Amino acid sequence: MKCELCKKEHSTEEDTMLLCDAKDDDGVTCDKLTGMGYHMKCLDPPLSAVPAGDWFCPKHECKFCGGAHSSSDCPSLTPEAATWV
């Protein structure tokens, strides 16, 4: 499996790969659809420990509320604020 950000293969324990828990309408997870994961060190900011519970990749984690949807689809955004995304 390759990292979505650096495009390098997962190779060692130092290259800990996170897999996105977001699912499509059929229940298929993001990593199964893309074949990619994310090295913890490649994220911005990098992570030093595996997060507890579900983790969502930058494509699926809302920058506004942290939910499992894109920022432009955030239900907490007003229509005016959505145009800034």
C-alpha positions in Angstrom: 0.0 0.0 0.0 1.3 3.5 -0.9 1.0 6.7 1.0 -1.5 9.1 -0.6 0.8 12.1 0.2 4.4 10.9 -0.5 3.4 8.0 -2.9 6.0 5.7 -1.2 5.3 2.2 -0.1 4.8 1.3 3.6 8.1 -0.4 4.6 8.9 -0.2 8.3 7.4 0.3 11.7 8.7 3.9 11.4 6.4 4.4 8.4 3.2 3.8 10.4 0.3 3.9 7.9 -3.2 5.1 8.8 -6.2 3.9 6.9 -9.3 6.2 6.5 -12.4 4.9 8.2 -14.8 6.9 6.0 -17.2 4.7 4.1 -19.2 5.1 0.8 -22.9 4.3 0.5 -22.1 0.6 0.1 -20.0 0.5 3.3 -16.6 0.3 1.5 -13.8 2.2 3.3 -11.8 4.9 1.7 -8.5 2.8 1.7 -10.3 0.0 -0.2 -11.5 2.4 -2.8 -8.2 4.2 -3.3 -5.7 1.5 -2.4 -3.8 4.2 -0.4 -3.2 5.1 3.2 -1.4 7.9 5.0 2.0 7.8 6.7 1.6 9.5 10.1 4.8 11.5 9.5 3.4 12.8 6.1 0.3 14.4 7.6 0.1 18.1 8.3 0.7 18.3 11.2 2.5 14.9 11.6 1.0 12.5 14.1 3.3 10.9 16.8 0.7 8.3 17.9 -2.1 6.3 16.3 -5.4 8.1 17.1 -7.9 6.3 19.2 -11.2 5.4 17.5 -12.1 6.2 13.9 -9.6 8.3 11.8 -10.6 10.2 8.7 -8.1 11.2 6.0 -7.7 14.9 4.9 -10.2 14.3 2.1 -12.9 13.1 4.5 -12.3 15.1 7.7 -14.2 18.4 7.8 -11.9 21.3 8.6 -14.8 23.1 10.4 -16.3 20.4 12.7 -14.0 17.4 12.4 -16.8 15.2 11.0 -16.5 12.5 8.4 -17.4 14.6 5.4 -15.7 17.2 3.2 -15.6 20.8 4.4 -17.8 21.9 1.6 -20.5 19.4 2.7 -20.5 20.5 6.4 -24.0 20.7 7.8 -22.9 23.3 10.3 -22.0 25.8 7.5 -24.2 28.6 6.5 -24.8 28.9 2.7 -22.7 32.0 2.7 -19.7 30.4 4.5 -19.9 27.4 2.2 -18.8 29.6 -0.7 -15.4 30.2 1.1 -14.5 26.5 1.0 
